[in-house]
């Protein structure tokens, strides 16, 4: 089963602000799913972002 992260967890892992992660989600740079009005980002999407940026 895939692990899902909150925007806050992603921000802490990548050492960026929470607002940066929300901006990425809104711009489509990072794909996530809203669950009851809360964003969740799958680990595979985090890996995709890191591979694209790296």
Phi and psi in degrees as a GROMACS rama.xvg file:
@    title "Ramachandran Plot"
@    xaxis  label "Phi"
@    yaxis  label "Psi"
@TYPE xy
-77.4991  143.6  UNK-2
-85.4347  143.9  UNK-3
-118.522  141.918  UNK-4
-114  154.254  UNK-5
-86.8105  160.849  UNK-6
-58.0154  -33.6421  UNK-7
-66.1125  -39.8256  UNK-8
-66.4361  -40.4672  UNK-9
-62.3616  -44.5531  UNK-10
-59.9151  -43.0052  UNK-11
-66.3219  -43.1769  UNK-12
-62.277  -40.7768  UNK-13
-93.6472  -2.90195  UNK-14
56.8041  48.565  UNK-15
-127.124  170.804  UNK-16
-76.3747  156.956  UNK-17
-59.7611  -38.6922  UNK-18
-62.4881  -35.7933  UNK-19
-60.9631  -44.1485  UNK-20
-63.2006  -42.9538  UNK-21
-63.3987  -37.7356  UNK-22
-63.6154  -42.304  UNK-23
-60.7001  -41.2885  UNK-24
-64.0386  -45.4944  UNK-25
-65.701  -35.3559  UNK-26
-82.367  -11.1707  UNK-27
85.6943  4.83556  UNK-28
-69.1956  -31.7774  UNK-29
-125.041  127.331  UNK-30
-98.2239  135.318  UNK-31
-145.004  -179.963  UNK-32
-126.141  138.604  UNK-33
-91.149  126.905  UNK-34
-120.908  110.664  UNK-35
50.2387  47.3556  UNK-36
72.4677  13.1159  UNK-37
-118.607  133.92  UNK-38
-76.9928  140.655  UNK-39
-133.56  131.902  UNK-40
-115.094  122.204  UNK-41
-70.3782  150.554  UNK-42
-59.3034  -34.8926  UNK-43
-63.2811  -34.139  UNK-44
-71.5669  -38.5169  UNK-45
-60.6503  -44.908  UNK-46
-62.5273  -39.9954  UNK-47
-61.5126  -44.3017  UNK-48
-62.8607  -44.3446  UNK-49
-66.0305  -39.5623  UNK-50
-68.1784  -37.384  UNK-51
-68.9735  -39.7394  UNK-52
-78.4316  -30.6669  UNK-53
